[in-house]
């Protein structure tokens, strides 16, 4: 797979060029968004002008302000980026859902009607990750968890991944677990099942180099890019992120 391009940051870097008919060569593109910085700079009328009625209703249902802000920023940012890629107004982006590969219901991967563009989105803490490509893609970002949480959740991983984590010191396990979990969730989102599929089935590895899963290749985003984009990274838990891309047949 082509090495990952450097992530760009919503609100700092120019919006992407429009995709005309086919995804351009060069592999996926990833974007990062700081929720706090985006909301501070946002036109207060933007949600009412750009989000659709369902998105506005869902945002209003969040009890905690930080959750409402995270949802609002993520969906505004996604519409802003998709609008640029598709050369349409953000409010006019025609979202749909692909069929679920498990049950066939209309709640699989999010998609845009009639375009060559595939995308995925994830958020955690102050960061939102967007990934775009010419073939199905999944993405995940997570905050690094303390070793007590890691040791508990690690029991849901593939047996080889559990063994790899158990061989590490307590100081090294959180970062290794974060690498593994973001790869795994990116893959599961890419195939459209999410965590409805047992995370113990697919092996993605805990080491520095991700392990591909069949035709899906995985890539980690550099930690320094995540830290630079997040407003809450100074002195606190770091972030990990990855994407999974379905490689087209030659």
C-alpha angles and dihedrals in degrees: 000000000000110000111261116270117237111272118250125217125236110237094019105057128050116269116262124269117258118269108234111204098314138036109263121244119269106073132261126342122220129198131192128206129193106217095206095047093044094050092047091055097037124116101246090224094055098093092054092047100042111026118077124237094266093051092048090049093050092048091052092054095064110105097201118066092220091057091049091049092048092051094044095047093045094052095042090049092048093050091046092053096042090048090056094046091048097036093235135114113280091237090056097057105129105221124193138161126243119228115277109252090217104051104004093241122140096260104090126111116338112250144172118241117253102354136117089231125108121187145172135190137202135174138193131165109330095341134089119188122203123188126190130185146148092253133039113302137179128198138189137182125186139174114245110260130217117261092254090062092041093054091051099045093040088075088076094059132097111286092246091051090051090052092049092052093046090056092058129084118257089252093057100041099079095058093043092048091049091053091050097045096048091048091048096048092044089054094047091049090047093056088046101243101095114189092334082092114072107259089215092070103070122056114216101157134236099235132096093276119057119228117233119238110219107297092350118098121198131211132186121220114232112262093225091060091051093048092049092053098046120082092204100050099098109108095339134092114311129230135246126197139175142170133213119212128194103226114221118236112260 
